[in-house]
Amino acid sequence: MFTLAQARYLVATLHPRVDELIRVRADLAELQADLAAHGVSALGGRPEVKALEARLHAILDELRQPGIEVKSIAPVLLDFPGEREGRPVLWCWLEGDSDVRWYHRADCGFAGRRPI
């Protein structure tokens, strides 16, 4: 369980890791598209695909370590289990947000997001 302050602190400290995830995600998408369309890419070949996939999974494992829920990688969506007014909630951070500004009840999902 995370307090809102803890979730905000973690988001701030995880920015370098999330930025790397975004770079790896983009490189992997471009490499796979090039290989599928042309069989070649300036980014490499099959070994580079495997290396990028491995790095992507390693970053995701790092993000999940402290109990963070990675809900999506495109866009990056992180949920932090917590509590608000006695109810279980997920503090919600979406790629592009500068801070944790949303939450939703654990049983409502993304559609139930509300501003903090």
C-alpha distances in whole Angstrom, upper triangle without the diagonal:
4,7,10,12,9,10,13,14,13,15,18,18,17,20,23,21,21,25,26,24,26,29,29,28,31,34,33,34,37,38,38,39,42,43,43,45,47,47,46,44,44,40,42,42,40,39,37,36,34,33,31,30,29,27,25,24,23,21,19,18,18,15,13,13,10,8,9,11,15,17,20,22,25,24,20,18,14,11,7,5,5,7,11,14,12,12,9,10,9,10,13,15,19,22,24,21,22,18,15,17,16,14,14,14,12,16,18,17,18,21,19,18,19,19,17
4,6,8,6,6,10,10,10,12,14,15,15,18,21,19,19,22,24,23,24,28,28,27,30,32,32,33,36,37,37,39,41,42,42,44,47,46,45,43,43,39,41,41,40,39,37,35,34,33,31,29,29,27,25,24,23,21,19,18,17,14,13,13,10,9,9,12,15,16,19,21,24,22,19,16,13,10,6,6,5,8,10,14,13,13,11,10,9,8,11,13,17,19,21,19,18,15,12,14,14,12,14,14,13,17,18,17,18,21,19,17,17,17,15
4,5,5,6,9,10,11,12,14,15,16,19,22,21,21,24,26,25,26,29,30,29,32,34,34,35,38,39,39,41,43,44,45,47,49,48,48,45,45,41,43,44,43,42,39,38,37,36,33,32,32,30,27,27,26,23,22,22,20,17,17,17,13,13,12,15,17,19,22,23,26,24,21,18,15,12,9,8,6,7,9,12,12,13,11,10,10,9,12,14,18,20,21,18,18,14,11,13,13,12,14,14,15,18,19,19,19,22,19,17,16,16,13
4,5,5,6,9,10,11,12,14,15,17,20,20,19,22,24,23,24,27,29,28,30,33,33,33,36,38,38,39,42,43,43,45,47,47,46,43,43,40,42,43,42,41,39,37,37,35,33,32,31,29,27,27,26,23,22,22,20,17,17,18,15,14,13,15,17,18,20,22,24,22,19,16,13,11,9,10,7,9,9,12,14,13,12,10,10,7,10,11,15,18,18,15,14,11,8,9,10,9,12,14,15,18,18,18,17,20,17,15,14,12,9
4,5,5,6,9,10,11,12,14,16,19,19,19,21,24,23,24,27,29,28,30,33,33,34,37,38,39,40,42,44,44,46,48,48,47,44,43,40,42,43,42,41,39,37,37,35,33,32,32,29,27,27,26,23,22,23,20,17,18,18,15,15,14,17,19,20,22,23,25,23,20,18,15,14,11,12,11,12,12,15,17,17,16,14,13,10,12,13,17,18,19,16,14,11,9,11,13,13,16,18,18,22,22,21,21,23,21,18,17,15,12
4,5,5,6,9,10,11,12,14,17,17,17,20,22,21,23,26,27,27,29,31,31,32,35,36,37,38,41,42,42,44,46,46,45,42,41,38,40,41,40,39,36,35,34,32,30,30,29,26,25,24,23,20,19,19,17,14,15,15,11,12,11,14,16,19,21,22,24,22,19,17,13,12,9,11,10,12,14,17,17,17,16,14,12,10,12,13,16,18,19,16,15,12,10,13,14,14,17,18,18,22,22,21,20,23,22,19,19,17,14
4,5,5,6,9,10,10,12,16,15,14,17,19,19,20,23,24,23,26,28,29,29,32,33,34,35,38,39,39,41,43,43,42,39,39,35,37,38,37,36,34,32,32,30,28,27,27,24,22,22,21,18,17,17,15,12,13,14,11,11,9,11,13,15,17,18,20,18,15,13,10,9,6,9,9,12,13,17,17,17,14,12,10,7,9,9,13,14,16,13,13,9,7,10,11,11,14,16,15,19,19,17,17,20,19,16,16,15,13
4,5,5,6,9,10,11,15,15,14,16,19,19,19,22,24,24,25,28,29,29,32,33,34,35,38,39,40,41,43,43,42,39,38,35,37,38,38,37,34,33,33,31,28,28,28,25,23,23,23,19,18,20,17,14,16,16,14,14,12,14,15,17,18,19,21,18,16,14,11,11,10,12,12,14,15,18,20,19,17,15,12,9,10,9,12,14,14,11,10,6,6,9,11,12,15,18,18,22,21,19,18,21,20,17,16,14,12
4,5,5,6,9,10,13,14,14,16,18,19,20,22,24,24,26,28,29,30,32,34,35,36,38,39,40,42,44,43,42,39,38,35,37,38,38,36,34,33,32,30,28,28,27,24,23,23,22,18,18,19,16,14,15,15,12,14,13,16,17,19,20,20,22,20,17,16,13,13,11,14,14,16,17,21,22,22,20,17,15,12,13,12,15,16,16,14,12,9,9,13,15,16,19,21,21,25,24,23,21,25,23,20,20,18,16
4,5,5,6,9,11,11,11,14,16,16,17,20,21,21,23,25,26,27,29,31,32,33,35,36,37,39,41,40,39,36,35,32,34,35,34,33,30,29,29,27,25,24,23,21,19,19,18,15,15,15,12,10,12,12,9,11,9,12,13,16,17,17,20,18,15,14,11,11,9,13,13,16,18,22,22,21,19,17,14,11,12,11,13,14,15,14,12,10,10,13,15,15,18,20,19,23,23,21,20,23,23,20,20,19,17
4,5,5,6,10,10,9,11,14,14,15,17,19,19,21,23,24,25,27,29,29,31,33,34,35,37,38,38,37,34,33,30,32,33,33,32,29,28,28,26,23,23,23,20,18,19,18,14,14,16,13,10,12,14,12,13,10,12,12,15,15,15,17,15,12,11,9,10,10,13,14,17,19,22,23,22,20,17,14,11,10,8,10,10,12,10,9,7,7,11,13,14,17,19,19,23,22,20,18,21,21,18,18,17,16
4,6,6,9,10,10,12,14,15,16,18,20,20,22,24,25,26,28,30,31,32,34,36,37,38,40,39,38,34,33,30,33,34,34,33,30,29,29,27,24,25,25,21,20,21,20,16,17,18,15,13,15,16,14,16,14,16,16,18,18,18,19,17,14,14,13,14,13,17,17,20,21,24,26,25,23,20,17,14,13,11,13,12,13,11,9,8,9,13,15,17,20,23,23,26,26,23,21,24,24,21,21,19,17
4,6,7,8,10,11,13,14,16,17,19,20,22,23,24,26,28,29,30,32,34,35,36,38,39,39,37,34,33,29,31,33,33,31,28,28,28,25,23,23,22,19,18,19,17,14,15,16,12,11,14,14,12,15,13,16,16,19,19,18,20,19,15,16,13,15,14,17,18,21,23,26,27,26,24,22,19,16,16,13,15,14,15,14,12,11,12,16,18,19,22,25,24,28,27,25,23,27,26,23,24,22,20
4,6,5,6,9,10,11,12,14,15,16,18,20,21,22,24,26,27,28,30,31,33,34,36,35,34,31,30,26,28,30,29,28,25,24,24,22,19,20,19,16,15,16,14,11,11,13,10,8,11,12,11,13,11,13,13,16,16,14,17,15,12,13,11,13,13,16,18,21,23,27,27,26,23,21,17,15,14,11,13,12,13,13,12,11,12,16,17,19,21,23,23,26,26,23,21,25,25,22,23,21,21
4,5,5,6,8,10,10,12,14,15,16,18,20,21,22,24,25,27,28,30,31,33,34,34,32,29,28,25,27,29,29,28,24,24,24,22,19,20,20,16,15,17,16,12,13,15,12,11,14,15,15,17,14,16,14,16,16,14,15,14,11,13,12,15,15,19,20,24,25,28,29,28,25,22,19,16,15,11,12,10,11,11,10,10,12,16,17,19,22,25,24,27,27,23,21,25,25,22,23,21,21
4,6,5,6,9,10,11,12,14,15,17,18,20,21,22,24,26,27,28,30,32,33,32,30,27,25,22,24,26,27,25,22,22,22,19,17,18,18,14,14,16,14,11,13,15,12,11,15,16,16,18,16,18,16,18,17,15,17,16,13,15,15,18,18,22,24,27,28,32,33,31,29,26,22,20,18,15,15,13,14,14,13,14,16,19,21,23,25,28,27,30,30,26,24,28,28,25,26,25,25
4,5,5,6,9,10,10,12,14,15,16,18,20,21,22,24,26,27,28,30,31,30,29,26,25,21,23,25,24,23,20,19,19,17,14,15,15,11,10,12,10,7,9,11,8,8,12,13,14,16,13,15,13,16,15,12,15,14,11,13,13,16,16,20,22,26,27,31,32,30,27,24,21,19,17,14,14,12,14,15,15,15,16,20,21,22,24,26,25,28,28,24,23,26,27,24,26,25,25
4,5,5,6,9,10,10,12,14,15,16,18,20,21,22,24,26,27,28,30,29,28,25,24,21,23,25,24,23,20,19,20,18,15,15,16,12,10,12,12,8,9,12,10,8,12,14,15,16,13,13,11,13,12,9,11,11,8,10,10,14,15,19,21,24,26,30,30,28,25,22,19,17,15,11,11,9,11,12,12,13,14,17,18,20,22,24,23,26,25,22,20,23,24,21,23,22,22
4,5,5,6,9,10,11,12,14,15,17,18,20,21,23,24,26,27,28,28,26,23,22,19,21,23,24,23,19,19,20,18,14,16,16,13,12,14,14,10,12,15,13,12,16,17,18,19,16,17,14,16,14,11,12,12,10,13,13,17,19,22,24,28,29,33,34,32,29,26,22,20,17,14,13,10,11,13,13,14,16,19,20,22,25,27,27,29,28,25,22,25,27,24,25,24,24
4,5,5,6,8,10,11,12,14,15,16,18,20,21,22,24,26,26,26,24,21,20,16,19,20,21,19,16,16,16,14,11,13,13,9,9,12,11,8,11,13,12,12,15,17,18,20,17,18,15,17,15,12,13,13,11,15,15,19,20,24,26,30,31,35,36,34,30,28,24,22,20,17,15,13,14,16,16,18,19,22,23,25,27,29,28,31,30,26,24,27,29,26,28,27,27
4,5,5,6,9,10,10,12,14,15,16,18,20,21,22,24,25,25,23,20,20,17,19,20,19,19,16,14,15,13,10,11,11,8,6,9,10,7,8,11,11,10,13,15,17,18,15,15,12,14,11,8,10,10,9,12,13,16,18,22,24,28,30,33,34,31,28,25,22,20,18,15,13,11,13,16,16,18,18,21,22,23,24,27,25,28,27,23,21,25,26,24,26,26,26
4,6,5,6,9,10,11,12,14,15,16,18,20,21,22,24,24,22,19,19,16,18,20,20,20,16,15,17,15,12,13,14,11,9,12,13,10,11,15,14,13,16,19,20,20,17,17,13,14,12,8,8,9,8,12,13,17,20,23,26,29,30,34,35,32,29,26,22,21,18,15,12,9,11,14,15,17,18,20,21,23,24,27,26,28,27,23,21,24,25,23,25,25,26
4,5,5,6,9,10,11,12,14,15,16,18,20,21,22,22,20,17,16,13,15,17,18,18,14,14,15,13,10,12,14,11,10,13,14,11,13,16,16,15,18,21,22,23,20,20,17,18,15,11,11,12,12,15,17,21,23,26,29,32,34,38,38,36,33,30,26,24,22,18,16,13,14,17,18,20,22,24,25,27,28,31,30,32,31,27,24,27,29,27,29,28,29
4,5,5,6,8,10,10,12,14,15,16,18,20,21,20,18,15,15,12,14,15,15,14,11,10,12,10,6,8,10,7,6,10,11,9,11,14,14,14,17,19,22,22,20,19,16,17,14,11,11,13,12,16,17,21,23,26,29,33,34,38,39,36,33,30,26,25,22,19,18,15,17,19,21,22,23,26,26,27,29,31,29,31,31,27,25,28,30,28,30,30,31
4,6,5,6,9,10,11,12,14,15,16,18,20,19,18,16,16,13,15,16,16,16,13,11,13,12,8,9,11,10,7,10,12,11,11,15,15,15,17,20,22,22,19,18,14,15,12,8,8,10,10,14,16,19,22,25,28,32,33,37,37,34,31,28,25,24,21,18,16,13,15,18,20,22,22,24,24,26,26,29,27,29,28,24,22,25,27,25,28,28,29
4,5,5,6,8,10,11,12,14,15,16,18,18,17,14,14,11,14,15,16,17,13,12,14,14,10,11,14,13,11,14,16,14,15,18,19,18,21,23,25,25,22,21,18,18,14,11,10,11,12,16,18,22,25,28,31,34,35,39,40,37,34,31,27,26,23,20,17,14,15,19,20,23,24,26,26,27,29,31,30,31,30,26,24,26,29,27,29,29,31
4,6,5,6,8,10,11,12,14,15,16,16,14,11,11,8,10,12,13,13,10,9,12,11,8,10,13,11,11,14,16,14,16,19,19,19,22,24,27,27,24,23,20,20,17,13,13,15,15,19,21,25,27,31,34,37,38,42,43,40,37,34,30,29,26,23,20,17,19,22,23,26,27,29,29,31,32,34,33,34,33,29,27,30,32,30,33,33,34
4,5,5,6,8,10,11,12,14,15,14,13,11,12,9,10,11,11,11,8,6,9,9,6,7,11,10,9,12,14,14,15,18,19,19,21,23,26,26,24,22,19,19,16,12,12,14,15,18,21,24,27,30,33,36,38,42,42,39,36,33,29,29,26,23,21,18,20,23,25,27,27,29,29,30,31,33,32,33,32,28,26,29,31,30,33,33,34
4,6,5,6,9,10,11,12,14,14,14,11,13,11,12,12,13,14,12,9,12,13,10,10,14,14,12,14,17,16,16,20,21,21,22,25,28,27,24,23,19,19,15,12,11,13,15,18,21,24,27,30,33,36,38,41,42,39,36,33,29,29,25,23,20,17,19,23,25,27,27,29,29,30,30,33,31,32,31,27,25,27,30,29,31,32,34
4,6,5,6,9,10,11,12,12,11,8,10,8,10,11,13,14,12,10,14,14,11,13,16,15,14,17,20,19,20,23,24,23,25,28,30,30,28,26,22,22,19,15,14,16,17,21,24,27,30,33,36,40,41,44,45,42,39,36,32,32,28,25,22,19,21,24,26,29,30,31,31,33,33,36,35,36,34,30,28,30,33,32,34,34,36
4,5,5,6,9,10,10,10,8,6,8,6,7,8,9,11,8,7,11,12,10,11,14,14,14,17,19,19,20,22,24,24,26,28,31,31,29,27,24,24,20,17,16,18,20,23,25,29,32,35,38,41,43,46,47,44,41,38,34,34,30,28,25,22,24,27,29,31,32,34,34,35,36,38,36,37,36,32,30,33,35,34,37,37,39
4,5,5,6,9,10,9,9,8,11,10,10,9,9,11,10,7,11,12,10,11,14,15,14,16,19,19,20,22,24,24,26,28,31,31,28,26,23,23,19,16,15,18,19,23,25,28,31,34,37,41,42,46,46,43,40,37,33,33,30,28,25,22,25,28,30,32,32,34,34,34,35,37,35,36,34,31,29,31,34,33,36,37,39
4,6,5,6,8,9,10,9,12,11,12,11,12,15,13,11,14,16,14,14,18,18,17,19,22,22,22,25,27,26,28,31,33,33,30,28,24,24,20,18,16,18,20,23,26,30,33,36,39,42,43,47,47,44,41,38,34,34,31,28,25,23,24,28,30,32,33,34,34,35,35,37,36,36,35,31,29,31,34,33,36,37,39
4,5,5,6,7,6,5,8,9,10,9,11,14,12,11,15,16,15,16,19,19,19,21,24,24,24,27,29,29,30,33,36,36,33,31,27,27,23,21,19,21,23,27,29,33,36,39,42,45,46,50,50,47,44,41,38,37,34,31,28,25,27,30,32,35,35,37,37,38,39,41,39,40,39,35,33,35,38,37,39,40,42
4,6,5,4,5,6,10,10,9,7,8,12,11,10,13,15,14,15,18,19,19,21,23,24,24,27,29,29,30,33,36,36,33,32,28,28,24,21,20,23,25,28,30,34,37,39,43,46,47,51,51,48,45,42,39,38,35,33,30,27,29,33,35,37,37,39,38,40,40,42,40,41,39,36,34,36,39,38,41,42,44
4,6,6,8,10,13,13,13,11,11,15,14,12,15,17,16,16,20,21,20,22,25,25,25,28,30,30,31,34,37,36,34,31,28,27,24,21,20,23,25,27,30,33,36,39,42,45,47,50,50,47,44,41,38,38,35,33,30,27,29,33,35,37,37,39,38,39,39,41,39,39,38,34,33,34,38,37,40,41,43
4,6,8,9,13,14,14,13,14,17,16,15,18,20,19,19,23,24,23,25,28,28,28,31,32,32,34,37,39,39,36,34,30,29,26,23,22,24,26,29,32,35,39,41,45,48,49,52,53,49,46,43,40,40,36,34,31,29,30,34,36,38,39,40,39,41,41,43,41,41,40,36,34,36,39,38,41,42,44
4,5,8,11,13,12,11,13,16,16,15,18,20,19,20,23,24,24,26,28,29,29,32,34,34,35,38,41,41,38,36,33,32,28,26,24,26,29,32,35,38,41,44,47,50,51,55,55,52,49,46,43,42,39,37,33,31,32,36,38,40,41,42,42,43,43,46,44,44,43,39,37,39,42,41,44,45,47
4,7,11,12,10,8,10,13,13,13,16,18,17,18,21,22,22,24,27,27,28,30,32,33,34,37,40,39,37,35,32,32,28,26,24,27,29,32,34,38,41,43,47,50,51,55,55,52,49,46,43,42,39,37,34,31,33,36,38,41,41,43,43,44,44,46,44,44,43,40,38,40,43,42,45,46,48
4,7,9,7,7,10,12,12,12,15,16,16,18,20,21,21,24,26,26,27,30,31,32,34,36,39,39,37,35,32,32,28,25,24,27,28,31,34,37,40,43,46,50,51,55,55,52,49,46,42,42,39,36,33,30,32,35,37,39,40,42,42,43,44,46,44,45,44,40,38,40,43,42,45,45,47
4,5,5,7,10,12,10,11,14,15,14,16,19,19,19,22,24,24,25,28,29,29,32,34,36,37,34,33,30,30,26,23,22,24,25,29,31,35,38,41,44,47,49,52,53,50,47,44,40,39,36,33,31,27,29,32,34,36,37,39,39,41,42,44,42,43,42,38,36,38,41,40,42,43,44
4,6,8,12,13,11,12,16,15,14,17,19,19,20,23,24,24,26,28,29,29,32,34,36,37,35,34,30,31,27,24,23,25,26,29,32,35,38,41,44,47,49,53,53,51,47,44,41,40,36,33,31,27,28,32,33,35,37,39,39,41,42,45,43,45,43,40,37,40,42,41,43,43,44
4,7,10,10,8,9,12,12,11,14,16,15,16,19,20,20,22,24,25,26,28,30,33,33,31,30,27,28,24,21,20,22,23,26,28,32,35,38,41,44,46,50,50,47,44,41,37,36,33,30,28,25,26,29,30,33,34,36,37,38,39,42,40,42,41,37,35,37,40,38,40,40,41
4,7,8,6,8,11,10,11,13,15,15,17,19,20,21,23,25,26,27,29,31,34,34,32,32,28,29,26,22,22,24,25,28,30,34,36,39,42,46,48,51,52,49,45,43,39,38,36,33,30,27,29,32,33,35,37,39,39,40,41,43,42,43,42,38,36,39,42,40,43,43,44
4,6,5,6,9,10,11,13,14,16,17,19,20,21,23,25,26,27,29,31,34,34,33,31,28,29,26,23,23,25,26,29,31,34,36,39,43,46,48,52,52,49,45,43,39,39,36,34,31,28,30,34,35,37,38,40,40,41,41,43,41,42,42,38,36,39,42,40,43,44,45
4,5,5,6,9,10,11,12,14,15,17,18,20,21,23,24,26,27,29,32,32,31,30,26,27,24,22,22,25,25,28,30,33,35,37,41,45,47,50,50,47,44,41,38,38,35,33,31,28,31,34,35,37,37,40,39,40,40,42,39,40,40,36,35,38,40,39,42,43,44
4,5,5,6,9,10,11,12,14,15,17,18,20,21,23,25,26,27,31,31,30,29,26,27,25,22,23,25,25,28,29,32,34,37,40,44,46,50,50,47,43,41,38,37,35,33,31,28,31,34,35,36,37,39,39,40,40,42,40,41,41,37,36,39,41,40,43,43,44
4,5,5,6,8,10,10,12,14,15,16,18,20,21,22,24,26,29,30,28,27,24,25,23,19,20,22,22,25,27,30,32,35,38,42,44,48,48,45,41,39,35,35,32,30,28,25,27,30,32,33,34,36,37,37,38,40,38,39,39,35,34,37,39,37,40,40,41
4,5,5,6,9,10,10,12,14,15,17,18,20,21,23,24,28,28,26,25,22,23,20,17,18,20,20,23,25,28,30,33,36,40,42,46,45,43,39,37,33,33,30,28,26,24,26,29,30,32,32,35,34,35,36,37,35,36,36,32,31,34,36,35,38,38,39
4,5,5,6,9,10,11,12,14,15,16,18,20,21,23,26,26,25,24,21,22,20,17,19,21,21,24,25,28,30,32,36,39,41,45,45,42,38,36,33,33,30,28,27,25,27,30,31,32,33,35,35,35,36,37,35,36,36,32,31,34,36,35,38,39,40
4,5,5,6,9,10,11,12,14,15,17,19,20,21,25,25,24,24,21,23,20,17,19,21,20,23,24,27,29,31,35,38,41,44,44,42,38,36,32,32,30,27,26,24,26,29,30,31,31,34,34,35,35,37,35,36,36,33,31,35,37,35,38,38,39
4,5,5,6,9,10,11,12,14,15,17,18,20,23,24,22,21,18,20,17,14,15,17,17,20,21,24,26,29,32,36,38,42,42,39,36,33,30,29,27,24,23,20,23,25,26,28,28,31,31,32,32,34,32,34,33,30,28,31,34,32,35,35,36
4,5,5,6,9,10,11,12,14,15,17,19,22,22,20,19,16,18,15,13,14,17,16,19,20,23,25,27,31,34,36,40,40,37,33,31,28,28,25,23,22,20,23,25,27,28,28,30,30,30,31,32,30,31,31,27,26,29,32,30,33,34,35
4,5,5,6,9,10,11,12,14,15,17,20,21,20,19,17,19,17,15,17,19,18,20,20,23,24,27,30,34,36,40,39,37,33,31,28,28,26,24,23,22,24,27,28,28,28,31,31,31,31,33,30,32,32,29,28,31,33,32,35,35,35
4,5,5,6,9,10,11,12,14,15,19,20,18,18,16,18,16,13,16,17,16,18,18,21,23,26,29,32,35,39,38,36,32,30,27,26,24,22,21,19,22,24,25,25,26,29,29,29,30,32,30,32,32,28,27,30,32,30,33,33,33
4,5,5,6,9,10,11,12,15,17,18,16,15,12,14,12,10,12,14,12,15,15,18,20,23,26,30,32,36,36,33,30,27,24,23,21,19,18,16,19,21,22,23,23,26,26,26,27,29,26,28,28,24,23,27,28,27,30,30,30
4,5,5,6,9,10,11,12,16,16,15,14,11,14,13,11,14,16,14,15,15,18,19,22,25,29,31,35,34,32,28,26,23,23,21,20,19,18,21,23,24,24,24,27,26,26,26,28,25,27,27,24,23,27,28,27,30,30,31
4,5,5,6,9,10,11,14,15,14,15,13,16,15,13,16,18,15,17,16,18,19,22,25,29,31,35,34,32,29,27,24,23,22,20,20,19,22,23,24,24,24,27,27,27,28,29,26,29,29,26,25,29,30,28,31,31,31
4,5,5,6,9,10,13,14,12,13,11,14,13,11,14,15,12,14,13,16,17,20,23,27,29,33,32,30,27,25,21,20,19,17,17,15,18,20,20,20,20,23,24,24,25,27,24,27,27,24,23,26,28,26,28,28,28
4,5,5,6,9,11,12,10,10,7,11,10,9,13,13,10,12,11,13,14,17,20,24,27,30,30,27,24,22,18,18,17,15,15,14,18,19,20,20,19,22,22,21,22,23,21,23,24,20,20,23,25,23,26,26,26
4,5,5,6,10,10,10,10,9,13,13,12,16,17,14,14,13,15,15,17,20,24,27,31,30,28,24,22,19,19,18,17,18,18,21,22,23,22,21,24,24,23,24,25,22,24,25,22,22,26,26,25,28,28,28
4,5,5,8,10,10,11,11,14,15,14,17,18,14,15,13,14,14,17,20,23,26,30,29,28,24,22,19,19,18,17,18,17,20,20,21,20,19,23,23,23,24,25,23,26,26,23,23,27,27,25,27,27,27
4,6,7,8,6,8,7,11,12,11,15,15,11,11,9,11,11,14,17,20,23,27,26,25,21,19,16,15,14,13,14,14,17,17,17,16,16,19,19,19,20,22,19,22,23,20,19,23,23,22,24,23,23
4,6,5,5,6,7,10,12,13,16,16,13,12,9,10,10,12,15,19,22,25,25,23,19,17,14,15,14,14,15,16,19,19,20,18,17,20,19,18,19,20,17,20,21,18,19,22,23,21,23,24,23
4,6,7,9,11,14,16,16,20,20,16,16,13,13,12,13,16,20,23,26,25,24,20,19,17,17,17,17,19,19,22,22,22,20,19,22,22,21,22,22,20,23,24,22,22,26,26,24,26,26,25
4,6,9,11,15,17,18,21,21,17,16,12,12,10,11,13,17,20,23,22,21,18,17,14,14,15,15,18,19,22,20,20,18,17,20,20,19,20,20,18,21,23,21,21,25,24,22,24,24,22
4,6,9,12,15,16,20,19,16,14,10,9,7,8,11,14,18,21,20,18,15,14,12,12,13,14,17,18,21,20,21,18,16,19,18,16,17,17,15,18,19,17,18,22,21,20,22,22,21
4,6,9,12,13,17,16,12,10,7,6,5,7,11,14,17,21,20,18,15,13,10,10,10,11,13,15,18,17,17,15,13,16,15,14,15,16,14,17,18,15,15,19,19,17,19,19,19
4,6,9,11,14,14,11,8,6,5,6,8,12,15,18,21,20,18,14,12,9,10,10,10,12,14,17,17,18,16,14,16,15,13,13,14,12,14,15,12,13,16,17,15,18,19,19
4,6,7,11,11,8,6,5,6,9,11,15,18,20,24,24,21,17,15,12,12,10,10,10,12,15,15,17,16,14,17,15,15,15,16,14,16,16,13,13,16,17,16,19,20,20
4,7,9,9,8,5,6,7,10,12,16,18,20,24,23,20,17,14,11,12,10,10,10,11,15,15,18,17,15,16,14,14,13,15,13,14,14,10,10,13,15,14,17,18,19
4,6,6,5,5,7,10,13,16,19,22,23,27,27,24,21,18,14,15,12,11,9,10,13,14,17,17,16,17,16,16,16,18,16,17,16,13,11,14,16,15,18,20,21
4,5,4,6,9,12,15,18,21,24,26,29,30,27,24,21,17,17,14,12,10,9,12,14,17,17,17,19,18,18,19,21,19,21,20,16,14,17,20,18,21,22,23
3,5,8,11,14,18,21,24,26,27,31,31,29,26,22,19,18,15,13,10,8,11,14,17,18,18,19,18,19,20,22,21,22,21,17,14,17,19,18,21,21,23
4,6,10,13,16,19,22,25,25,29,30,27,24,21,17,16,13,10,7,6,9,11,14,15,15,16,16,17,18,21,20,21,19,16,13,15,18,16,18,19,21
4,7,10,13,16,19,22,23,27,28,25,22,19,15,14,11,8,6,5,9,10,13,13,13,15,14,16,17,19,18,20,19,15,13,16,18,16,18,18,19
4,7,10,13,16,19,20,23,24,21,18,15,11,11,7,6,5,6,10,10,13,12,11,13,11,12,13,15,15,17,15,12,10,13,14,12,15,15,17
4,7,10,13,16,17,21,21,19,16,13,9,8,6,5,6,8,12,11,13,11,10,12,11,11,12,14,13,16,15,12,11,15,15,13,15,15,16
4,6,9,12,14,18,18,15,12,9,5,6,5,6,9,12,14,13,15,12,9,12,10,9,9,11,10,13,13,10,10,13,13,11,13,14,14
4,6,10,12,16,16,14,11,8,5,5,7,8,12,14,17,15,16,13,10,12,11,9,10,11,10,14,14,12,13,16,15,13,14,15,14
4,7,10,14,13,11,7,6,5,6,9,12,15,18,20,18,19,16,12,14,12,10,10,10,8,12,13,12,13,16,15,14,15,16,15
4,7,10,10,8,6,5,6,7,10,13,17,20,22,19,20,16,13,14,12,9,10,10,9,13,14,14,15,18,15,14,14,15,13
4,7,6,5,5,5,8,9,12,16,19,22,24,21,21,18,14,15,13,10,10,9,10,13,14,15,16,18,15,14,14,15,12
4,5,5,7,6,9,9,13,16,19,23,24,21,21,18,14,14,12,9,10,9,11,13,14,15,16,18,14,13,12,13,10
4,6,9,9,13,13,16,20,23,26,27,24,24,21,17,17,15,12,12,11,13,15,16,18,19,20,16,16,14,15,12
4,7,9,13,14,17,21,24,28,29,26,26,23,19,19,17,14,13,11,12,14,16,18,20,21,17,17,16,17,15
4,6,10,12,15,19,22,25,27,24,25,22,18,18,15,11,10,7,9,10,12,14,16,17,14,14,14,16,14
4,7,10,13,16,19,23,25,22,24,20,16,17,14,10,9,6,6,9,11,12,14,16,13,13,14,16,14
4,6,9,13,16,19,21,19,20,17,13,13,10,7,5,4,5,8,9,10,11,13,10,10,11,12,11
4,6,9,12,16,18,16,17,14,10,11,9,5,5,6,6,9,10,9,9,12,10,9,11,12,11
4,7,10,14,15,13,14,11,7,8,6,4,7,9,9,13,13,11,11,13,12,9,10,10,9
4,7,10,12,10,12,9,6,7,5,5,7,10,11,14,12,10,8,12,11,8,9,10,10
4,7,9,7,9,7,5,7,7,8,11,14,14,17,16,13,11,14,14,10,12,11,11
4,6,6,9,9,8,9,9,11,13,16,16,18,16,13,10,13,14,11,13,12,14
4,6,8,10,10,12,12,15,16,20,20,22,20,17,14,16,18,15,16,16,17
4,6,9,11,11,13,16,18,22,22,24,22,19,16,18,19,16,17,15,17
4,5,7,8,10,13,16,19,20,23,21,18,15,17,17,14,14,12,13
4,7,8,11,15,18,21,22,25,23,21,18,20,20,16,16,14,14
4,6,9,12,15,19,20,23,21,19,17,19,18,15,14,12,11
4,6,8,12,15,16,19,18,16,14,16,15,12,11,9,8
4,7,11,14,16,19,17,15,13,15,14,10,8,6,6
4,7,11,13,15,13,12,10,11,10,6,5,4,5
4,7,9,12,10,9,9,10,8,5,6,6,6
4,6,8,7,6,7,8,5,5,6,9,9
4,5,5,7,9,10,7,8,9,12,12
4,6,6,9,11,9,10,12,15,15
4,6,10,10,9,11,13,17,17
4,7,7,5,8,11,14,16
4,5,6,7,11,14,15
4,5,5,9,12,14
4,6,9,12,15
4,6,10,12
4,7,9
4,6
4
